[in-house]
Amino acid sequence: MVAELEKILYDDGGGFRAAYINETVGLWHFHPEYELVLNIKSNGTRIVGDSVELFDRYDMVLIGGNIPHSWNYYKQNNTLPDNHGIVINFKIESIGEALLSQHELHSLKELLCEADRGIAFSVEDSKKAEKYLVEMINNKGIDKMIDFFCVLKILCSSTKRAPLCSENYKLAFDERGNKRMSDVYTYIRENYFRSIPLEKVARIAKMSPFAFSRYFKKNCGAGFIEYLNRVRTNKACYLLRETEYAVHDIAMECGFASISNFNKQFRKTEGISPRDFRAQFK
């Protein structure tokens, strides 16, 4: 899926941006900088390239340059806590090829290569990194760089990191941004609980249904219906885990036409029934 190009601004003119996250709407976007995101107080659905997963508190991911991504937050009373996450952006040039070519930084060079598929880290790694990420927001100059390298040390030393995007995931980027698919993504995010005919989203993309289906699968790595069911199932996982709503009510709230279809799609995605999934958290 083609995303909006975001221009990263560096307030102090440096090469490392550190800030708290207070946004409540997840924009499907990309940028040439690397991005490290730590969610401290929020949860929802994280989309990185062709990876669509639930995220919870102390979810931390590193994303390579030009990989489209978005966080769809689950809100209480349409709000989120202040400073619910931390984001770090940096340019490869800020580290420098000369420094990266040193033997001592071989593990960092490998980490940055792995980030081309996106990397998820453990809760343990996230809690170790939190202190330094907070300090990066408050510090400047060499202190900020020292904090940054302390974070990189934790990431490089992680033994529980896992790739996000599929091995063959590739996407051709249009740096002017492509509002067509951004509008489709936004529509799905805001209307997943309703019936969404293929013809409807094809009209939003200003394409024929056949052309849109091919374009969507080529760029997203999944067919439109598969992607929509993935988004619906992820929301259902959240409700099963965090609420006491009846399974039937959750199925309807997430846009599934029937309880049998919900059970079928949930098993296909999660490997177990909705009731068994809920039982894991009791």
Beta strands, then each sheet from edge to edge (+ up, - down):
strand 1: 4-5
strand 2: 16-21
strand 3: 29-30
strand 4: 34-39
strand 5: 44-48
strand 6: 51-55
strand 7: 59-63
strand 8: 69-73
strand 9: 85-90
strand 10: 119-121
strand 11: 162-163
sheet 1: 1+ 3+
sheet 2: 2+ 9- 4+ 7- 10+ 11-
sheet 3: 6+ 5- 8+
end
